[in-house]
Amino acid sequence: MKLKQYPKYKDSESQWIGEVPEHWDVKPLRAMLKERNEKNSPVKTEQILSLSIAHGVTLYFEEGRGGNKAKSDLTAYKVAYPNDIVLNSMNVVVGAVGLSKYKGAISPVYYALYPRSKESNIYYYEKIFKNKSFQSYLFVYGKGILVKKSSSGKMNTIRMKISMNDLKGTPLPFPPGEEQEKIVKFLDWKSNKIAKFIRNKCRLIQLLKEQKQAIINQAVTRGINSNVKMKPSGIDWIGDIPEHWVVRRLKYLTKRMLQYGANESSGSKVNGDPRYVRITDIDADGLLRDETLCTISRDVAKPYMLGEGDILFARSGATVGKTFCYRNEWGESAYAGYLIRAKINRAKISHEYVYMFTKSNAYSNWILSSFIKATIQNISAEKYASLWFPLPPLNEQDEILLYIEKAIKPIDEAIQKIIKEIELIREYRTRMISDVVTGKADVRNIKVEDVTDEEITDDLDSSEDEQELDDSVEEVLDEE
C-alpha cells in the first residue's frame, strides 16, 4: 500500500519532525503530556513494575521478565497508573519505554507521563516514544552517554541521563484529536498485518530448518544408500545404522582428552595477540563475528591455541550444545572457558563429519536427554567425551558430506531469501510508523478493518509488542 501525502505542508522547525501538515501544530511535550511525579510515600501500592526494552512495562515478579532489582523500601518509589507512558530516563534512547497496563510502583529513574487533556491521545504519543527517529533525536539531551554495540548488532546504552526539564521542551507533533485516533487505529491495523506476515515467514523458516535437519540426520545416522542393510546401533537416540558402520564414543575419535578453555576475561583488540573465541562470537552460520573480536595475551593463550578442524562445544547455559569448527583462515585464536575443545583424530573421522553430526536430530536428542534429571543445563568435558558417534568408513564420510552440501543448498538459499523479505518488511514498518506519526503520510481516508480479539492474541496490536516480535524473529534466525 502506497500512502499519500497531505495536500500542504509547513516547516515544523524541528530537526526530527521535519515538515508537518499545514493544519497540524507542533508544541513542546509539556503542552500535551504531564509528568506524574507522585511519591509512593505513604505506601499507595505494593505492586512493583518493571520496564525493559523487550517487554515494556510488566509486573516485576512476572516470570522471565527483566528489569532493575527491586528495592526493599517501597516509599523510595514513584507511582504509575494504567495508560501512563513509562520511560527509563537512562535508556529511553534505545527503546526502554512502554504504556503501563497497571497501577504500580516505579523506579525513581523512571518517568511516568499522562495526557493533559482529551485532545492528547496517549496511544498516539506512545507510538512517538517508540519511534526510532524520535529516540535517536533524544540523544541530544543525553548526559554521560556511553553506548555499546551488542553481539547481535543492537545499540545499548550503559549509562546516560535525560532530564525531565529537557524532555518537557522536546517538540512533538500535535494533530487534531480525531486525527490522532485515526493514526493510532491505522498503525495498529497495519502493524498487525505486518506481524502476521513476519510470523508466517518465521514459521516457514522453522519448517525449512526442520527439513534441513532431517536431511542431515538421515545422512549421518543411516547413510545415503537406501538399499543398504541396517542393524541396531544399541544407542536409543541414534537408532538403526548401516550394517557395515560402527559406533564409537567421541573420546576414542580424538587425539587427546577434551579440554576446557582459558578462564580469562576478554580484553580489547591488541595487534599481535591471538583472537579470543567466546560462544557469543559464533553466529548462527558457524562463523565468527567481526564486531565482537577481542584478543587474549599470547602467554595466557598458549595451552588453548586452536588448530584446523578443532571442534568447540558450549558447556553450559542457554547455548549449551552449540558447536563451532575452527579453520586456520580465521587466524591465530584461543578459546574461552565456557567452551570445550575436541581435537579430532582425522585418521578415524573427518572433523567436518563430526561438526555435521552436531547439526542432526540425534545430537539434539542427546543434548535434551542430558538434562532430564539435571537442574542446571551443563555438559562437562567427561560427558561430551562419552558422546556416541555412528561411524562410517572415511571415504563414505566424504560422500555423505558432499550429498548433504548439495541437498541443503536450495534450502539455505530459500531461507536467505525469506530473511531478506523479513528485513525489508521490518524496515518498511519502521519507516511507515515514522512517516505516519509525523504527518509525512495521510491515513485519514484509509478504511481500517476492525482487528478482532483473536487476531490481537495471535498477532500484533501494540507498538510495545513490536520489540517482542523483533526479538522472537532474532531467535528464529539465530537457531540452528
C-alpha positions in Angstrom: 0.0 0.0 0.0 1.5 3.3 -1.1 0.5 6.1 1.3 -0.4 9.5 0.0 0.9 12.8 1.3 -1.2 15.6 2.8 -2.1 18.5 0.3 0.0 21.2 2.0 2.9 21.2 4.5 4.8 23.7 6.7 8.1 23.7 8.4 7.9 22.3 12.0 11.2 24.0 12.9 12.2 20.7 14.5 15.0 18.6 13.1 13.5 15.2 14.0 10.0 16.1 12.7 10.7 18.0 9.5 7.7 19.3 7.7 4.2 18.7 9.0 0.7 19.0 7.5 -0.3 22.7 7.4 -3.2 22.2 9.8 -1.1 20.4 12.5 0.6 22.2 15.4 4.0 21.5 16.9 4.3 22.0 20.6 6.7 21.2 23.4 6.0 17.9 25.2 4.8 19.8 28.3 1.8 21.2 26.4 0.4 17.6 25.7 1.8 15.4 28.4 2.3 15.9 32.1 4.7 14.2 34.5 3.1 12.1 37.2 5.6 12.8 39.9 3.6 11.0 42.7 5.6 9.6 45.5 4.8 6.2 47.0 5.0 7.6 50.5 2.9 6.8 52.4 2.7 3.5 50.5 -0.2 3.6 47.9 0.8 0.4 46.1 2.9 -2.7 46.9 2.9 -3.8 43.3 6.3 -3.1 41.7 6.5 -2.5 38.0 9.4 -3.4 35.7 10.4 -1.8 32.4 12.5 -3.4 29.7 13.2 -2.8 26.1 11.9 -6.2 25.1 8.7 -6.3 27.1 7.8 -2.7 28.0 6.0 -2.3 31.4 5.4 -5.6 33.2 4.8 -6.7 36.8 8.2 -7.1 38.5 7.6 -10.6 39.6 6.3 -11.9 36.3 8.4 -14.9 35.4 11.0 -14.3 32.7 10.8 -10.5 32.7 13.9 -8.4 33.0 14.3 -5.0 34.8 16.1 -3.4 37.7 16.5 -5.1 41.0 13.6 -4.2 43.4 14.2 -2.0 46.4 13.1 -3.2 49.8 11.8 0.3 50.8 8.6 0.8 48.8 8.5 4.5 49.8 11.6 5.0 47.6 9.4 4.5 44.5 7.1 6.7 42.5 3.6 5.6 41.3 2.4 5.0 37.8 -1.2 4.3 36.7 -2.8 2.4 33.8 -2.3 4.2 30.4 0.7 6.1 31.7 3.7 6.2 29.3 6.6 5.0 31.5 10.2 5.6 30.3 13.6 5.0 31.7 15.5 8.3 31.7 18.7 6.3 31.4 17.8 4.1 28.4 14.8 5.7 26.5 17.1 6.3 23.5 17.3 2.6 22.9 13.6 1.9 23.5 13.2 1.5 27.2 9.6 2.9 27.2 6.1 1.5 27.2 2.5 2.0 28.1 1.5 0.7 31.5 -1.5 -1.6 32.0 -1.1 -1.4 35.8 -1.1 0.8 38.8 2.2 0.2 40.5 5.5 1.5 42.0 8.2 2.5 39.5 11.9 3.3 40.0 12.9 6.9 40.8 14.8 6.9 37.4 11.6 6.3 35.5 9.3 9.0 34.3 5.5 8.5 34.1 3.6 10.7 31.6 -0.1 11.2 31.1 -2.3 13.5 28.9 -3.0 17.0 30.0 -6.4 16.9 28.1 -8.6 14.7 26.0 -7.0 16.3 22.9 -3.8 14.3 23.6 -4.2 10.7 22.7 -1.8 8.7 24.9 -1.7 5.8 22.3 -0.5 8.3 19.6 2.2 9.7 21.8 3.3 6.2 22.9 3.9 5.5 19.2 6.1 8.6 19.0 8.1 7.5 22.0 8.6 4.0 20.4 9.6 5.7 17.2 13.4 5.1 16.4 13.8 8.5 14.8 12.5 10.2 18.0 14.6 8.0 20.2 17.7 9.0 18.2 16.8 12.6 18.5 16.8 12.4 22.3 20.5 11.7 22.2 21.0 15.5 22.0 19.7 15.7 25.6 21.7 12.8 27.0 24.3 13.5 29.7 27.0 10.9 30.4 26.2 8.8 27.4 28.1 5.6 26.9 26.8 3.4 24.0 27.9 -0.1 23.2 27.0 -2.4 20.3 25.9 -5.9 21.4 26.9 -9.1 19.7 23.6 -9.0 17.8 24.4 -5.5 16.5 21.9 -3.7 18.7 22.9 -0.5 20.3 22.6 -0.5 24.1 23.3 2.4 26.5 25.4 1.6 29.5 24.8 4.9 31.2 23.0 8.1 30.4 20.5 10.6 31.7 17.8 12.7 30.1 16.4 15.3 32.5 12.6 15.9 32.7 13.3 19.6 32.1 14.9 18.8 28.7 12.2 16.3 27.9 9.4 18.8 28.6 10.8 21.1 26.0 11.1 18.5 23.3 9.0 19.4 20.2 6.2 16.9 19.3 3.6 16.9 16.6 0.1 17.8 17.7 -2.5 16.7 15.1 -6.2 17.3 15.8 -7.6 14.8 18.3 -9.8 12.9 15.8 -6.8 12.6 13.5 -4.6 11.2 16.3 -7.2 8.5 16.9 -7.3 7.6 13.1 -3.5 7.4 13.1 -3.5 5.0 16.1 -6.1 2.8 14.5 -4.3 2.7 11.2 -1.0 1.8 12.7 -2.5 -0.9 14.9 -4.2 -2.4 11.9 -1.2 -2.2 9.6 1.2 -3.4 12.2 -1.0 -6.3 12.9 -0.9 -7.3 9.2 2.9 -6.9 9.1 3.3 -9.0 12.3 1.2 -11.7 10.7 3.4 -11.7 7.6 6.6 -11.8 9.7 5.3 -14.6 11.9 4.2 -16.7 8.8 7.7 -16.2 7.3 9.3 -17.2 10.6 7.2 -20.4 10.7 8.3 -21.1 7.1 12.0 -20.7 8.1 11.4 -23.1 11.0 9.9 -25.7 8.7 12.8 -25.3 6.2 15.3 -25.7 9.1 13.5 -28.8 10.2 13.6 -30.2 6.7 17.4 -29.4 6.5 17.9 -31.1 9.9 16.0 -34.1 8.8 18.2 -34.4 5.7 21.3 -34.2 7.8 20.0 -36.6 10.4 19.1 -39.2 7.8 22.5 -39.0 6.1 24.7 -39.1 9.2 22.9 -41.8 11.0 21.6 -44.0 8.2 23.7 -43.1 5.2 22.7 -42.2 1.7 22.2 -45.7 0.2 18.6 -46.6 0.7 19.3 -50.3 -0.2 21.9 -50.9 2.5 21.1 -53.5 5.2 20.6 -51.9 8.6 21.4 -53.1 12.2 20.6 -51.8 15.7 23.2 -49.3 16.9 22.5 -50.1 20.5 22.0 -46.4 21.2 18.4 -45.4 21.6 18.8 -41.8 20.3 20.7 -43.0 17.2 18.5 -46.0 16.2 19.4 -48.3 13.4 22.6 -47.7 11.4 24.0 -49.4 8.2 25.3 -52.9 8.9 29.0 -52.0 8.0 29.1 -49.0 10.3 30.2 -48.9 13.9 29.5 -46.7 16.9 32.3 -45.0 18.8 32.5 -42.6 21.7 34.0 -39.2 21.0 36.9 -39.8 23.4 38.1 -42.6 21.0 38.0 -40.3 18.0 40.2 -37.5 19.4 44.0 -37.1 19.7 43.9 -36.1 23.3 41.4 -35.6 26.2 38.8 -32.9 25.8 40.0 -29.6 27.2 38.3 -26.7 28.9 39.2 -23.2 27.6 41.0 -20.3 29.3 39.3 -18.7 32.4 40.3 -15.2 31.4 38.3 -12.1 30.9 38.4 -10.8 27.3 40.3 -7.6 26.5 40.2 -5.1 23.7 41.7 -5.8 20.4 45.5 -5.8 20.6 47.6 -6.2 17.5 49.8 -9.3 17.6 47.8 -11.2 20.2 45.6 -14.2 19.3 41.9 -13.8 19.0 39.9 -14.9 22.0 36.9 -17.0 20.8 33.9 -17.0 23.1 30.5 -18.6 22.5 29.0 -15.1 21.8 31.4 -14.6 18.9 29.9 -17.5 17.0 26.9 -16.7 14.7 24.1 -18.9 13.5 26.0 -19.9 10.5 29.0 -21.1 12.5 31.1 -18.1 11.6 33.0 -15.7 13.8 31.5 -12.2 14.2 33.9 -9.4 13.2 32.2 -6.9 15.5 32.9 -8.9 18.7 36.6 -9.5 18.0 38.9 -9.3 21.0 42.2 -10.7 22.0 44.0 -12.6 24.8 47.5 -12.3 26.0 49.8 -14.7 24.0 51.4 -16.1 27.1 48.0 -17.0 28.6 46.7 -18.3 25.2 49.5 -20.9 24.6 47.7 -24.0 26.1 44.4 -23.0 24.3 45.6 -22.3 20.8 43.2 -23.7 18.2 44.2 -25.8 15.2 42.5 -26.6 11.9 39.4 -28.7 12.4 39.2 -28.4 16.2 35.6 -28.7 17.4 34.4 -26.4 20.2 31.4 -27.5 22.4 29.5 -25.0 24.6 29.2 -26.5 28.1 26.5 -24.5 29.9 23.7 -22.0 29.9 21.3 -21.2 27.0 23.9 -22.1 24.4 24.8 -25.5 25.8 25.4 -28.0 23.0 26.2 -25.3 20.4 29.3 -26.2 18.4 32.0 -24.5 16.3 34.5 -25.8 13.8 37.7 -23.8 13.7 39.5 -23.1 10.5 43.0 -21.6 10.2 41.7 -18.8 7.9 40.4 -17.1 11.0 44.0 -16.5 12.1 45.6 -17.4 15.5 42.9 -18.0 18.1 42.5 -19.3 21.6 39.2 -20.3 23.2 37.4 -19.3 26.4 36.5 -21.3 29.5 32.8 -21.9 28.7 33.9 -23.9 25.7 35.4 -27.4 25.4 37.8 -28.4 22.7 37.9 -31.7 20.9 41.0 -32.2 18.8 39.7 -34.7 16.2 41.8 -37.6 15.0 41.3 -37.4 11.3 42.7 -40.8 10.7 39.4 -42.1 12.2 36.8 -39.5 11.5 36.5 -36.3 9.4 36.2 -33.1 11.6 33.6 -31.9 9.1 31.6 -35.1 9.7 31.8 -34.5 13.5 30.6 -31.0 13.1 27.8 -32.0 10.7 26.6 -34.7 13.2 26.2 -32.0 15.8 23.5 -30.5 13.4 21.4 -33.6 13.5 18.3 -34.5 15.4 20.2 -37.4 17.0 22.6 -34.9 18.6 19.8 -32.6 19.7 18.1 -35.6 21.3 21.2 -36.5 23.2 21.6 -32.9 24.4 18.0 -32.9 25.7 18.4 -36.3 27.4 21.4 -35.0 29.3 19.1 -32.6 31.2 16.3 -34.9 32.2 17.5 -35.2 35.8 19.6 -32.1 35.9 18.6 -28.8 37.5 21.3 -26.8 35.7 21.9 -27.0 31.9 25.5 -28.1 31.9 27.5 -30.7 29.9 31.0 -31.4 31.2 34.0 -32.5 29.1 33.6 -36.0 30.5 30.0 -36.1 29.3 30.9 -34.9 25.8 33.7 -37.4 25.7 31.1 -40.2 26.2 29.0 -39.0 23.2 28.4 -41.8 20.8 29.0 -41.3 17.0 27.7 -43.5 14.2 30.9 -44.1 12.2 31.0 -44.9 8.5 34.3 -45.6 6.6 36.3 -42.4 5.9 35.5 -42.4 2.1 31.8 -42.8 2.9 32.0 -39.9 5.3 33.2 -37.7 2.4 30.4 -38.9 0.1 27.8 -38.1 2.8 29.2 -34.6 3.4 29.1 -33.9 -0.4 25.5 -35.2 -0.6 24.4 -33.1 2.4 26.0 -30.0 0.8 24.1 -30.4 -2.4 20.8 -31.4 -0.7 20.6 -28.4 1.7 21.9 -25.7 -0.7 18.5 -24.9 -2.1 17.1 -24.9 1.4 19.7 -22.4 2.6 19.0 -20.2 -0.4 15.3 -20.2 0.3 16.0 -19.3 4.0 18.2 -16.4 3.0 15.5 -15.1 0.6 12.9 -15.2 3.3 15.3 -13.5 5.8 15.7 -10.7 3.2 11.9 -10.3 2.9 11.6 -10.1 6.7 14.4 -7.4 6.8 12.7 -5.4 4.1 9.2 -5.5 5.8 10.7 -4.5 9.2 12.5 -1.6 7.5 9.2 -0.6 5.9 7.3 -0.9 9.2 9.8 1.5 10.9 9.7 4.0 8.1 5.9 3.8 7.9 5.3 4.4 11.6 7.7 7.4 11.4 6.0 8.8 8.4 2.5 8.4 9.8 3.1 9.9 13.2 5.0 12.9 11.8 2.4 13.5 9.0 4.5 12.5 6.0 1.7 10.1 5.1 -2.0 10.8 5.1 -4.1 8.0 6.5 -7.3 9.9 7.3 -9.3 8.3 4.4 -8.0 4.8 4.6 -10.5 2.2 5.5 -9.3 0.3 8.5 -10.6 -3.2 9.2 -11.5 -4.0 12.7 -8.9 -6.1 14.5 -10.6 -9.0 16.4 -9.6 -10.2 19.8 -8.4 -13.4 18.3 -6.2 -11.6 15.8 -4.8 -9.4 18.6 -3.9 -12.5 20.7 -2.2 -14.2 17.7 -0.5 -11.3 16.1 0.4 -7.7 17.0 -1.8 -5.0 18.3 0.5 -2.5 20.0 3.9 -1.0 19.5 5.1 -2.5 22.8 4.8 -5.9 21.2 6.8 -4.9 18.1 10.0 -5.3 20.2 8.9 -8.7 21.4 8.2 -9.7 17.8 11.6 -8.5 16.7 13.3 -10.4 19.5 11.4 -13.6 18.5 12.5 -13.1 14.9 16.1 -12.8 16.1 15.7 -16.1 18.0 14.4 -17.9 14.8 17.2 -16.5 12.7 19.8 -17.5 15.3 18.6 -21.1 15.8 20.4 -23.9 14.2 
